[in-house]
Amino acid sequence: MKELLTELVKRAEADYCEIRVEDSSQTSIAFQGKDLDNVQESHMFGGNVRACVNGCWGFVTFNNLDSLAEKTQDAVRNARAAAAASVEKSVLAPVDPVQDVVKLDIQSDPRNV
């Protein structure tokens, strides 16, 4: 996936472009007193694309990777349209990209609570 995202950002005809992806699972357990009331599991996948062209922003969301190339182009088109109609422009700070991996430090296994 990293290669796909990197390639799409490089191909975007924008001053700045970012793609954010979120893939999460959730389990919900509900009790009424000591009785188990409900158990639900859900999975969510999606993200967004932000693009800046001539100081104006375009934004789109997605919920699958199949249309991500098109969604990236849509964000750039939205930014171009905003730039054509806007007098006020954003200025991006000249900073180097930051890449980080943040790991959750779990003190106790929640399944044992």
Biopython code that builds the backbone (N, CA, C, O; Angstrom):
import numpy as np
from Bio.PDB.StructureBuilder import StructureBuilder

atoms = [
    (1, "MET", "N", (0.819, -1.190, 0.000)),
    (1, "MET", "CA", (0.000, 0.000, 0.000)),
    (1, "MET", "C", (0.867, 1.261, 0.000)),
    (1, "MET", "O", (0.525, 2.255, -0.640)),
    (2, "LYS", "N", (1.983, 1.215, 0.716)),
    (2, "LYS", "CA", (2.854, 2.389, 0.772)),
    (2, "LYS", "C", (3.294, 2.808, -0.626)),
    (2, "LYS", "O", (3.347, 3.999, -0.932)),
    (3, "GLU", "N", (3.612, 1.826, -1.481)),
    (3, "GLU", "CA", (4.048, 2.130, -2.842)),
    (3, "GLU", "C", (2.927, 2.797, -3.638)),
    (3, "GLU", "O", (3.168, 3.760, -4.365)),
    (4, "LEU", "N", (1.707, 2.285, -3.500)),
    (4, "LEU", "CA", (0.552, 2.865, -4.191)),
    (4, "LEU", "C", (0.343, 4.309, -3.761)),
    (4, "LEU", "O", (0.191, 5.192, -4.604)),
    (5, "LEU", "N", (0.334, 4.555, -2.461)),
    (5, "LEU", "CA", (0.105, 5.908, -1.955)),
    (5, "LEU", "C", (1.213, 6.858, -2.399)),
    (5, "LEU", "O", (0.943, 7.989, -2.801)),
    (6, "THR", "N", (2.446, 6.400, -2.327)),
    (6, "THR", "CA", (3.581, 7.231, -2.746)),
    (6, "THR", "C", (3.471, 7.591, -4.219)),
    (6, "THR", "O", (3.695, 8.742, -4.593)),
    (7, "GLU", "N", (3.132, 6.629, -5.052)),
    (7, "GLU", "CA", (3.006, 6.874, -6.489)),
    (7, "GLU", "C", (1.880, 7.864, -6.790)),
    (7, "GLU", "O", (2.051, 8.761, -7.616)),
    (8, "LEU", "N", (0.742, 7.711, -6.135)),
    (8, "LEU", "CA", (-0.385, 8.622, -6.374)),
    (8, "LEU", "C", (-0.049, 10.047, -5.950)),
    (8, "LEU", "O", (-0.409, 11.000, -6.642)),
    (9, "VAL", "N", (0.627, 10.200, -4.832)),
    (9, "VAL", "CA", (1.013, 11.542, -4.372)),
    (9, "VAL", "C", (2.015, 12.162, -5.347)),
    (9, "VAL", "O", (1.920, 13.349, -5.660)),
    (10, "LYS", "N", (2.966, 11.374, -5.824)),
    (10, "LYS", "CA", (3.959, 11.885, -6.779)),
    (10, "LYS", "C", (3.308, 12.319, -8.087)),
    (10, "LYS", "O", (3.721, 13.313, -8.686)),
    (11, "ARG", "N", (2.291, 11.579, -8.536)),
    (11, "ARG", "CA", (1.625, 11.892, -9.810)),
    (11, "ARG", "C", (0.654, 13.062, -9.704)),
    (11, "ARG", "O", (0.288, 13.655, -10.718)),
    (12, "ALA", "N", (0.238, 13.396, -8.497)),
    (12, "ALA", "CA", (-0.739, 14.480, -8.326)),
    (12, "ALA", "C", (-0.126, 15.798, -8.792)),
    (12, "ALA", "O", (0.970, 16.169, -8.370)),
    (13, "GLU", "N", (-0.829, 16.484, -9.646)),
    (13, "GLU", "CA", (-0.342, 17.776, -10.138)),
    (13, "GLU", "C", (-0.784, 18.861, -9.173)),
    (13, "GLU", "O", (-1.681, 19.652, -9.461)),
    (14, "ALA", "N", (-0.124, 18.875, -8.011)),
    (14, "ALA", "CA", (-0.482, 19.807, -6.941)),
    (14, "ALA", "C", (0.794, 20.277, -6.252)),
    (14, "ALA", "O", (1.834, 19.623, -6.320)),
    (15, "ASP", "N", (0.690, 21.427, -5.588)),
    (15, "ASP", "CA", (1.818, 21.924, -4.804)),
    (15, "ASP", "C", (2.040, 21.047, -3.573)),
    (15, "ASP", "O", (3.162, 20.905, -3.087)),
    (16, "TYR", "N", (0.965, 20.471, -3.089)),
    (16, "TYR", "CA", (1.017, 19.590, -1.921)),
    (16, "TYR", "C", (-0.120, 18.587, -2.046)),
    (16, "TYR", "O", (-1.221, 18.938, -2.470)),
    (17, "CYS", "N", (0.145, 17.353, -1.680)),
    (17, "CYS", "CA", (-0.902, 16.334, -1.689)),
    (17, "CYS", "C", (-0.606, 15.329, -0.590)),
    (17, "CYS", "O", (0.542, 14.929, -0.398)),
    (18, "GLU", "N", (-1.644, 14.920, 0.130)),
    (18, "GLU", "CA", (-1.487, 13.872, 1.137)),
    (18, "GLU", "C", (-2.685, 12.940, 1.064)),
    (18, "GLU", "O", (-3.806, 13.353, 0.768)),
    (19, "ILE", "N", (-2.415, 11.670, 1.344)),
    (19, "ILE", "CA", (-3.462, 10.654, 1.400)),
    (19, "ILE", "C", (-3.377, 10.013, 2.772)),
    (19, "ILE", "O", (-2.322, 9.523, 3.176)),
    (20, "ARG", "N", (-4.482, 10.019, 3.477)),
    (20, "ARG", "CA", (-4.542, 9.392, 4.799)),
    (20, "ARG", "C", (-5.490, 8.202, 4.728)),
    (20, "ARG", "O", (-6.592, 8.297, 4.189)),
    (21, "VAL", "N", (-5.038, 7.082, 5.283)),
    (21, "VAL", "CA", (-5.817, 5.844, 5.265)),
    (21, "VAL", "C", (-6.007, 5.372, 6.694)),
    (21, "VAL", "O", (-5.075, 5.391, 7.498)),
    (22, "GLU", "N", (-7.233, 4.947, 7.003)),
    (22, "GLU", "CA", (-7.513, 4.393, 8.330)),
    (22, "GLU", "C", (-8.205, 3.049, 8.163)),
    (22, "GLU", "O", (-9.173, 2.917, 7.415)),
    (23, "ASP", "N", (-7.694, 2.065, 8.868)),
    (23, "ASP", "CA", (-8.257, 0.717, 8.863)),
    (23, "ASP", "C", (-8.398, 0.314, 10.321)),
    (23, "ASP", "O", (-7.398, 0.098, 11.006)),
    (24, "SER", "N", (-9.626, 0.211, 10.801)),
    (24, "SER", "CA", (-9.803, -0.060, 12.232)),
    (24, "SER", "C", (-10.902, -1.089, 12.476)),
    (24, "SER", "O", (-11.856, -1.214, 11.708)),
    (25, "SER", "N", (-10.733, -1.806, 13.557)),
    (25, "SER", "CA", (-11.726, -2.773, 14.020)),
    (25, "SER", "C", (-12.127, -2.396, 15.432)),
    (25, "SER", "O", (-11.327, -1.860, 16.199)),
    (26, "GLN", "N", (-13.377, -2.682, 15.765)),
    (26, "GLN", "CA", (-13.879, -2.321, 17.086)),
    (26, "GLN", "C", (-14.772, -3.437, 17.604)),
    (26, "GLN", "O", (-15.563, -4.016, 16.860)),
    (27, "THR", "N", (-14.633, -3.725, 18.874)),
    (27, "THR", "CA", (-15.516, -4.665, 19.554)),
    (27, "THR", "C", (-16.195, -3.923, 20.689)),
    (27, "THR", "O", (-15.537, -3.250, 21.481)),
    (28, "SER", "N", (-17.503, -4.046, 20.766)),
    (28, "SER", "CA", (-18.283, -3.387, 21.812)),
    (28, "SER", "C", (-19.043, -4.454, 22.598)),
    (28, "SER", "O", (-19.743, -5.285, 22.020)),
    (29, "ILE", "N", (-18.897, -4.418, 23.905)),
    (29, "ILE", "CA", (-19.577, -5.372, 24.786)),
    (29, "ILE", "C", (-20.383, -4.574, 25.798)),
    (29, "ILE", "O", (-19.845, -3.697, 26.473)),
    (30, "ALA", "N", (-21.673, -4.874, 25.904)),
    (30, "ALA", "CA", (-22.546, -4.138, 26.824)),
    (30, "ALA", "C", (-23.197, -5.100, 27.815)),
    (30, "ALA", "O", (-23.673, -6.175, 27.447)),
    (31, "PHE", "N", (-23.204, -4.693, 29.050)),
    (31, "PHE", "CA", (-23.847, -5.458, 30.121)),
    (31, "PHE", "C", (-24.963, -4.631, 30.728)),
    (31, "PHE", "O", (-24.892, -3.402, 30.763)),
    (32, "GLN", "N", (-25.999, -5.313, 31.208)),
    (32, "GLN", "CA", (-27.010, -4.704, 32.071)),
    (32, "GLN", "C", (-26.906, -5.454, 33.385)),
    (32, "GLN", "O", (-27.353, -6.593, 33.513)),
    (33, "GLY", "N", (-26.312, -4.795, 34.345)),
    (33, "GLY", "CA", (-26.011, -5.486, 35.594)),
    (33, "GLY", "C", (-24.967, -6.545, 35.320)),
    (33, "GLY", "O", (-23.906, -6.250, 34.772)),
    (34, "LYS", "N", (-25.265, -7.791, 35.702)),
    (34, "LYS", "CA", (-24.334, -8.893, 35.459)),
    (34, "LYS", "C", (-24.656, -9.661, 34.181)),
    (34, "LYS", "O", (-23.957, -10.612, 33.832)),
    (35, "ASP", "N", (-25.719, -9.246, 33.482)),
    (35, "ASP", "CA", (-26.153, -9.952, 32.276)),
    (35, "ASP", "C", (-25.558, -9.312, 31.020)),
    (35, "ASP", "O", (-25.576, -8.092, 30.852)),
    (36, "LEU", "N", (-25.035, -10.163, 30.153)),
    (36, "LEU", "CA", (-24.531, -9.699, 28.867)),
    (36, "LEU", "C", (-25.708, -9.235, 28.021)),
    (36, "LEU", "O", (-26.645, -9.997, 27.781)),
    (37, "ASP", "N", (-25.660, -7.991, 27.572)),
    (37, "ASP", "CA", (-26.757, -7.403, 26.810)),
    (37, "ASP", "C", (-26.496, -7.453, 25.306)),
    (37, "ASP", "O", (-27.395, -7.767, 24.525)),
    (38, "ASN", "N", (-25.262, -7.143, 24.902)),
    (38, "ASN", "CA", (-24.995, -7.030, 23.471)),
    (38, "ASN", "C", (-23.490, -7.147, 23.210)),
    (38, "ASN", "O", (-22.672, -6.663, 23.993)),
    (39, "VAL", "N", (-23.143, -7.794, 22.102)),
    (39, "VAL", "CA", (-21.766, -7.852, 21.628)),
    (39, "VAL", "C", (-21.787, -7.488, 20.149)),
    (39, "VAL", "O", (-22.540, -8.071, 19.370)),
    (40, "GLN", "N", (-20.959, -6.523, 19.767)),
    (40, "GLN", "CA", (-20.897, -6.106, 18.369)),
    (40, "GLN", "C", (-19.444, -5.975, 17.939)),
    (40, "GLN", "O", (-18.588, -5.541, 18.710)),
    (41, "GLU", "N", (-19.184, -6.355, 16.709)),
    (41, "GLU", "CA", (-17.881, -6.136, 16.105)),
    (41, "GLU", "C", (-18.091, -5.344, 14.822)),
    (41, "GLU", "O", (-19.046, -5.579, 14.083)),
    (42, "SER", "N", (-17.195, -4.412, 14.570)),
    (42, "SER", "CA", (-17.293, -3.637, 13.335)),
    (42, "SER", "C", (-15.896, -3.412, 12.769)),
    (42, "SER", "O", (-14.899, -3.403, 13.489)),
    (43, "HIS", "N", (-15.865, -3.233, 11.468)),
    (43, "HIS", "CA", (-14.616, -2.951, 10.769)),
    (43, "HIS", "C", (-14.859, -1.752, 9.871)),
    (43, "HIS", "O", (-15.844, -1.711, 9.133)),
    (44, "MET", "N", (-13.967, -0.780, 9.934)),
    (44, "MET", "CA", (-14.103, 0.424, 9.129)),
    (44, "MET", "C", (-12.829, 0.638, 8.322)),
    (44, "MET", "O", (-11.721, 0.470, 8.832)),
    (45, "PHE", "N", (-12.999, 1.009, 7.064)),
    (45, "PHE", "CA", (-11.865, 1.301, 6.205)),
    (45, "PHE", "C", (-12.198, 2.537, 5.398)),
    (45, "PHE", "O", (-13.311, 2.672, 4.891)),
    (46, "GLY", "N", (-11.251, 3.430, 5.278)),
    (46, "GLY", "CA", (-11.460, 4.621, 4.472)),
    (46, "GLY", "C", (-10.341, 5.610, 4.688)),
    (46, "GLY", "O", (-9.308, 5.297, 5.279)),
    (47, "GLY", "N", (-10.569, 6.803, 4.197)),
    (47, "GLY", "CA", (-9.557, 7.832, 4.362)),
    (47, "GLY", "C", (-9.924, 9.080, 3.598)),
    (47, "GLY", "O", (-11.073, 9.276, 3.203)),
    (48, "ASN", "N", (-8.915, 9.931, 3.396)),
    (48, "ASN", "CA", (-9.150, 11.179, 2.688)),
    (48, "ASN", "C", (-7.914, 11.591, 1.907)),
    (48, "ASN", "O", (-6.799, 11.147, 2.178)),
    (49, "VAL", "N", (-8.150, 12.450, 0.932)),
    (49, "VAL", "CA", (-7.078, 13.034, 0.127)),
    (49, "VAL", "C", (-7.208, 14.543, 0.234)),
    (49, "VAL", "O", (-8.284, 15.102, 0.022)),
    (50, "ARG", "N", (-6.095, 15.200, 0.566)),
    (50, "ARG", "CA", (-6.043, 16.664, 0.577)),
    (50, "ARG", "C", (-5.004, 17.105, -0.445)),
    (50, "ARG", "O", (-3.912, 16.543, -0.525)),
    (51, "ALA", "N", (-5.364, 18.117, -1.222)),
    (51, "ALA", "CA", (-4.433, 18.665, -2.207)),
    (51, "ALA", "C", (-4.480, 20.183, -2.133)),
    (51, "ALA", "O", (-5.535, 20.776, -1.908)),
    (52, "CYS", "N", (-3.324, 20.801, -2.325)),
    (52, "CYS", "CA", (-3.234, 22.260, -2.351)),
    (52, "CYS", "C", (-2.668, 22.671, -3.708)),
    (52, "CYS", "O", (-1.616, 22.189, -4.128)),
    (53, "VAL", "N", (-3.381, 23.567, -4.384)),
    (53, "VAL", "CA", (-2.952, 24.092, -5.676)),
    (53, "VAL", "C", (-3.064, 25.610, -5.620)),
    (53, "VAL", "O", (-4.133, 26.150, -5.336)),
    (54, "ASN", "N", (-1.967, 26.290, -5.888)),
    (54, "ASN", "CA", (-1.942, 27.760, -5.880)),
    (54, "ASN", "C", (-2.558, 28.339, -4.607)),
    (54, "ASN", "O", (-3.276, 29.338, -4.656)),
    (55, "GLY", "N", (-2.274, 27.708, -3.473)),
    (55, "GLY", "CA", (-2.713, 28.234, -2.184)),
    (55, "GLY", "C", (-4.140, 27.901, -1.794)),
    (55, "GLY", "O", (-4.639, 28.429, -0.801)),
    (56, "CYS", "N", (-4.812, 27.037, -2.549)),
    (56, "CYS", "CA", (-6.187, 26.659, -2.211)),
    (56, "CYS", "C", (-6.293, 25.136, -2.113)),
    (56, "CYS", "O", (-5.557, 24.395, -2.764)),
    (57, "TRP", "N", (-7.233, 24.701, -1.278)),
    (57, "TRP", "CA", (-7.323, 23.291, -0.908)),
    (57, "TRP", "C", (-8.496, 22.575, -1.563)),
    (57, "TRP", "O", (-9.566, 23.146, -1.773)),
    (58, "GLY", "N", (-8.257, 21.308, -1.875)),
    (58, "GLY", "CA", (-9.300, 20.389, -2.309)),
    (58, "GLY", "C", (-9.283, 19.186, -1.389)),
    (58, "GLY", "O", (-8.222, 18.783, -0.911)),
    (59, "PHE", "N", (-10.444, 18.609, -1.138)),
    (59, "PHE", "CA", (-10.560, 17.516, -0.173)),
    (59, "PHE", "C", (-11.608, 16.527, -0.653)),
    (59, "PHE", "O", (-12.689, 16.923, -1.087)),
    (60, "VAL", "N", (-11.290, 15.239, -0.576)),
    (60, "VAL", "CA", (-12.265, 14.184, -0.859)),
    (60, "VAL", "C", (-12.052, 13.038, 0.126)),
    (60, "VAL", "O", (-10.972, 12.880, 0.696)),
    (61, "THR", "N", (-13.099, 12.246, 0.313)),
    (61, "THR", "CA", (-13.004, 11.058, 1.161)),
    (61, "THR", "C", (-13.192, 9.816, 0.298)),
    (61, "THR", "O", (-13.710, 9.893, -0.816)),
    (62, "PHE", "N", (-12.765, 8.671, 0.828)),
    (62, "PHE", "CA", (-12.949, 7.406, 0.120)),
    (62, "PHE", "C", (-13.160, 6.294, 1.132)),
    (62, "PHE", "O", (-12.784, 6.418, 2.298)),
    (63, "ASN", "N", (-13.774, 5.192, 0.668)),
    (63, "ASN", "CA", (-13.964, 4.042, 1.556)),
    (63, "ASN", "C", (-13.483, 2.734, 0.928)),
    (63, "ASN", "O", (-13.774, 1.653, 1.441)),
    (64, "ASN", "N", (-12.745, 2.834, -0.185)),
    (64, "ASN", "CA", (-12.048, 1.671, -0.747)),
    (64, "ASN", "C", (-10.908, 2.177, -1.622)),
    (64, "ASN", "O", (-10.896, 3.333, -2.043)),
    (65, "LEU", "N", (-9.959, 1.299, -1.885)),
    (65, "LEU", "CA", (-8.780, 1.695, -2.662)),
    (65, "LEU", "C", (-9.011, 1.633, -4.165)),
    (65, "LEU", "O", (-8.194, 2.143, -4.931)),
    (66, "ASP", "N", (-10.103, 1.023, -4.602)),
    (66, "ASP", "CA", (-10.361, 0.861, -6.032)),
    (66, "ASP", "C", (-10.432, 2.192, -6.773)),
    (66, "ASP", "O", (-9.997, 2.291, -7.920)),
    (67, "SER", "N", (-10.974, 3.205, -6.124)),
    (67, "SER", "CA", (-11.152, 4.499, -6.781)),
    (67, "SER", "C", (-10.161, 5.550, -6.282)),
    (67, "SER", "O", (-10.372, 6.744, -6.493)),
    (68, "LEU", "N", (-9.090, 5.125, -5.627)),
    (68, "LEU", "CA", (-8.185, 6.087, -5.003)),
    (68, "LEU", "C", (-7.481, 6.990, -6.014)),
    (68, "LEU", "O", (-7.291, 8.174, -5.740)),
    (69, "ALA", "N", (-7.094, 6.466, -7.163)),
    (69, "ALA", "CA", (-6.460, 7.305, -8.188)),
    (69, "ALA", "C", (-7.425, 8.397, -8.643)),
    (69, "ALA", "O", (-7.036, 9.556, -8.789)),
    (70, "GLU", "N", (-8.671, 8.027, -8.864)),
    (70, "GLU", "CA", (-9.691, 9.000, -9.271)),
    (70, "GLU", "C", (-9.955, 10.011, -8.156)),
    (70, "GLU", "O", (-10.103, 11.204, -8.421)),
    (71, "LYS", "N", (-10.013, 9.542, -6.925)),
    (71, "LYS", "CA", (-10.255, 10.439, -5.790)),
    (71, "LYS", "C", (-9.108, 11.433, -5.627)),
    (71, "LYS", "O", (-9.335, 12.590, -5.273)),
    (72, "THR", "N", (-7.881, 10.990, -5.883)),
    (72, "THR", "CA", (-6.733, 11.893, -5.804)),
    (72, "THR", "C", (-6.859, 12.988, -6.862)),
    (72, "THR", "O", (-6.611, 14.159, -6.577)),
    (73, "GLN", "N", (-7.242, 12.610, -8.072)),
    (73, "GLN", "CA", (-7.458, 13.598, -9.134)),
    (73, "GLN", "C", (-8.603, 14.541, -8.781)),
    (73, "GLN", "O", (-8.537, 15.733, -9.081)),
    (74, "ASP", "N", (-9.654, 14.018, -8.147)),
    (74, "ASP", "CA", (-10.778, 14.859, -7.724)),
    (74, "ASP", "C", (-10.324, 15.919, -6.721)),
    (74, "ASP", "O", (-10.736, 17.076, -6.812)),
    (75, "ALA", "N", (-9.483, 15.532, -5.772)),
    (75, "ALA", "CA", (-8.988, 16.493, -4.780)),
    (75, "ALA", "C", (-8.191, 17.600, -5.463)),
    (75, "ALA", "O", (-8.321, 18.771, -5.107)),
    (76, "VAL", "N", (-7.369, 17.234, -6.441)),
    (76, "VAL", "CA", (-6.592, 18.231, -7.185)),
    (76, "VAL", "C", (-7.526, 19.134, -7.986)),
    (76, "VAL", "O", (-7.335, 20.349, -8.012)),
    (77, "ARG", "N", (-8.534, 18.555, -8.640)),
    (77, "ARG", "CA", (-9.507, 19.366, -9.399)),
    (77, "ARG", "C", (-10.246, 20.336, -8.481)),
    (77, "ARG", "O", (-10.455, 21.498, -8.832)),
    (78, "ASN", "N", (-10.640, 19.851, -7.301)),
    (78, "ASN", "CA", (-11.324, 20.730, -6.341)),
    (78, "ASN", "C", (-10.421, 21.883, -5.921)),
    (78, "ASN", "O", (-10.881, 23.018, -5.795)),
    (79, "ALA", "N", (-9.144, 21.600, -5.704)),
    (79, "ALA", "CA", (-8.197, 22.652, -5.319)),
    (79, "ALA", "C", (-8.021, 23.662, -6.448)),
    (79, "ALA", "O", (-7.962, 24.866, -6.201)),
    (80, "ARG", "N", (-7.937, 23.175, -7.688)),
    (80, "ARG", "CA", (-7.812, 24.086, -8.838)),
    (80, "ARG", "C", (-9.046, 24.983, -8.966)),
    (80, "ARG", "O", (-8.931, 26.179, -9.234)),
    (81, "ALA", "N", (-10.216, 24.395, -8.773)),
    (81, "ALA", "CA", (-11.454, 25.181, -8.855)),
    (81, "ALA", "C", (-11.486, 26.237, -7.759)),
    (81, "ALA", "O", (-11.886, 27.375, -8.004)),
    (82, "ALA", "N", (-11.068, 25.870, -6.558)),
    (82, "ALA", "CA", (-11.032, 26.837, -5.458)),
    (82, "ALA", "C", (-10.029, 27.946, -5.757)),
    (82, "ALA", "O", (-10.294, 29.114, -5.476)),
    (83, "ALA", "N", (-8.874, 27.586, -6.327)),
    (83, "ALA", "CA", (-7.849, 28.583, -6.645)),
    (83, "ALA", "C", (-8.338, 29.566, -7.703)),
    (83, "ALA", "O", (-7.997, 30.748, -7.661)),
    (84, "ALA", "N", (-9.133, 29.081, -8.648)),
    (84, "ALA", "CA", (-9.651, 29.950, -9.707)),
    (84, "ALA", "C", (-10.658, 30.951, -9.166)),
    (84, "ALA", "O", (-10.822, 32.034, -9.728)),
    (85, "ALA", "N", (-11.335, 30.596, -8.076)),
    (85, "ALA", "CA", (-12.399, 31.452, -7.547)),
    (85, "ALA", "C", (-11.993, 32.233, -6.304)),
    (85, "ALA", "O", (-12.766, 33.067, -5.831)),
    (86, "SER", "N", (-10.809, 31.989, -5.764)),
    (86, "SER", "CA", (-10.443, 32.556, -4.469)),
    (86, "SER", "C", (-9.409, 33.666, -4.590)),
    (86, "SER", "O", (-8.504, 33.612, -5.423)),
    (87, "VAL", "N", (-9.567, 34.668, -3.742)),
    (87, "VAL", "CA", (-8.587, 35.746, -3.650)),
    (87, "VAL", "C", (-7.584, 35.430, -2.541)),
    (87, "VAL", "O", (-6.393, 35.716, -2.669)),
    (88, "GLU", "N", (-8.074, 34.842, -1.462)),
    (88, "GLU", "CA", (-7.227, 34.525, -0.310)),
    (88, "GLU", "C", (-6.551, 33.168, -0.522)),
    (88, "GLU", "O", (-7.211, 32.187, -0.865)),
    (89, "LYS", "N", (-5.238, 33.121, -0.317)),
    (89, "LYS", "CA", (-4.469, 31.904, -0.570)),
    (89, "LYS", "C", (-3.734, 31.453, 0.692)),
    (89, "LYS", "O", (-3.322, 32.276, 1.510)),
    (90, "SER", "N", (-3.576, 30.142, 0.836)),
    (90, "SER", "CA", (-2.765, 29.567, 1.914)),
    (90, "SER", "C", (-1.302, 29.600, 1.497)),
    (90, "SER", "O", (-0.982, 29.552, 0.309)),
    (91, "VAL", "N", (-0.420, 29.684, 2.483)),
    (91, "VAL", "CA", (1.011, 29.594, 2.228)),
    (91, "VAL", "C", (1.546, 28.425, 3.043)),
    (91, "VAL", "O", (1.382, 28.385, 4.262)),
    (92, "LEU", "N", (2.178, 27.484, 2.374)),
    (92, "LEU", "CA", (2.716, 26.313, 3.058)),
    (92, "LEU", "C", (4.095, 26.625, 3.626)),
    (92, "LEU", "O", (4.923, 27.253, 2.965)),
    (93, "ALA", "N", (4.331, 26.183, 4.848)),
    (93, "ALA", "CA", (5.640, 26.372, 5.483)),
    (93, "ALA", "C", (6.656, 25.433, 4.835)),
    (93, "ALA", "O", (6.335, 24.279, 4.550)),
    (94, "PRO", "N", (7.867, 25.911, 4.601)),
    (94, "PRO", "CA", (8.896, 25.065, 3.978)),
    (94, "PRO", "C", (9.562, 24.148, 5.013)),
    (94, "PRO", "O", (10.624, 24.468, 5.546)),
    (95, "VAL", "N", (8.929, 23.014, 5.285)),
    (95, "VAL", "CA", (9.466, 22.070, 6.272)),
    (95, "VAL", "C", (9.641, 20.698, 5.628)),
    (95, "VAL", "O", (8.968, 20.358, 4.655)),
    (96, "ASP", "N", (10.558, 19.924, 6.191)),
    (96, "ASP", "CA", (10.774, 18.562, 5.714)),
    (96, "ASP", "C", (9.664, 17.653, 6.220)),
    (96, "ASP", "O", (9.133, 17.878, 7.308)),
    (97, "PRO", "N", (9.307, 16.630, 5.448)),
    (97, "PRO", "CA", (8.281, 15.677, 5.900)),
    (97, "PRO", "C", (8.741, 14.926, 7.149)),
    (97, "PRO", "O", (9.933, 14.703, 7.359)),
    (98, "VAL", "N", (7.777, 14.549, 7.958)),
    (98, "VAL", "CA", (8.048, 13.760, 9.157)),
    (98, "VAL", "C", (7.367, 12.412, 8.989)),
    (98, "VAL", "O", (6.192, 12.336, 8.632)),
    (99, "GLN", "N", (8.111, 11.361, 9.247)),
    (99, "GLN", "CA", (7.548, 10.015, 9.194)),
    (99, "GLN", "C", (7.826, 9.363, 10.534)),
    (99, "GLN", "O", (8.947, 9.416, 11.041)),
    (100, "ASP", "N", (6.791, 8.742, 11.109)),
    (100, "ASP", "CA", (6.942, 8.162, 12.438)),
    (100, "ASP", "C", (6.050, 6.935, 12.565)),
    (100, "ASP", "O", (5.033, 6.814, 11.882)),
    (101, "VAL", "N", (6.442, 6.044, 13.437)),
    (101, "VAL", "CA", (5.619, 4.900, 13.812)),
    (101, "VAL", "C", (5.393, 5.009, 15.306)),
    (101, "VAL", "O", (6.345, 5.067, 16.084)),
    (102, "VAL", "N", (4.136, 5.036, 15.703)),
    (102, "VAL", "CA", (3.787, 5.163, 17.115)),
    (102, "VAL", "C", (3.144, 3.861, 17.556)),
    (102, "VAL", "O", (2.140, 3.427, 16.992)),
    (103, "LYS", "N", (3.733, 3.244, 18.569)),
    (103, "LYS", "CA", (3.201, 1.980, 19.076)),
    (103, "LYS", "C", (2.540, 2.218, 20.421)),
    (103, "LYS", "O", (3.047, 2.966, 21.257)),
    (104, "LEU", "N", (1.416, 1.579, 20.613)),
    (104, "LEU", "CA", (0.662, 1.678, 21.852)),
    (104, "LEU", "C", (1.337, 0.828, 22.922)),
    (104, "LEU", "O", (1.606, -0.353, 22.705)),
    (105, "ASP", "N", (1.608, 1.430, 24.074)),
    (105, "ASP", "CA", (2.229, 0.727, 25.191)),
    (105, "ASP", "C", (1.124, 0.228, 26.119)),
    (105, "ASP", "O", (0.708, 0.938, 27.035)),
    (106, "ILE", "N", (0.654, -0.989, 25.880)),
    (106, "ILE", "CA", (-0.447, -1.551, 26.666)),
    (106, "ILE", "C", (0.110, -2.116, 27.964)),
    (106, "ILE", "O", (0.983, -2.984, 27.950)),
    (107, "GLN", "N", (-0.400, -1.619, 29.085)),
    (107, "GLN", "CA", (0.079, -2.042, 30.396)),
    (107, "GLN", "C", (-0.534, -3.363, 30.841)),
    (107, "GLN", "O", (0.122, -4.160, 31.511)),
    (108, "SER", "N", (-1.793, -3.596, 30.469)),
    (108, "SER", "CA", (-2.442, -4.856, 30.836)),
    (108, "SER", "C", (-3.340, -5.301, 29.684)),
    (108, "SER", "O", (-3.895, -4.478, 28.956)),
    (109, "ASP", "N", (-3.470, -6.590, 29.538)),
    (109, "ASP", "CA", (-4.280, -7.166, 28.471)),
    (109, "ASP", "C", (-5.758, -6.916, 28.779)),
    (109, "ASP", "O", (-6.264, -7.421, 29.781)),
    (110, "PRO", "N", (-6.469, -6.139, 27.930)),
    (110, "PRO", "CA", (-7.871, -5.817, 28.211)),
    (110, "PRO", "C", (-8.777, -7.046, 28.248)),
    (110, "PRO", "O", (-9.861, -6.993, 28.829)),
    (111, "ARG", "N", (-8.354, -8.137, 27.644)),
    (111, "ARG", "CA", (-9.164, -9.364, 27.680)),
    (111, "ARG", "C", (-9.173, -9.990, 29.069)),
    (111, "ARG", "O", (-10.013, -10.838, 29.370)),
    (112, "ASN", "N", (-8.243, -9.571, 29.907)),
    (112, "ASN", "CA", (-8.162, -10.115, 31.263)),
    (112, "ASN", "C", (-8.845, -9.235, 32.302)),
    (112, "ASN", "O", (-8.807, -9.537, 33.495)),
    (113, "VAL", "N", (-9.463, -8.158, 31.861)),
    (113, "VAL", "CA", (-10.118, -7.233, 32.800)),
    (113, "VAL", "C", (-11.477, -7.773, 33.180)),
    (113, "VAL", "O", (-12.194, -7.147, 33.962)),
]
sb = StructureBuilder()
sb.init_structure("model")
sb.init_model(0)
sb.init_chain("A")
sb.init_seg("    ")
for serial, (resi, resn, name, xyz) in enumerate(atoms, 1):
    if name == "N":
        sb.init_residue(resn, " ", resi, " ")
    sb.init_atom(name, np.array(xyz, "f"), 0.0, 1.0, " ", f" {name:<3s}", serial, name[0])
structure = sb.get_structure()
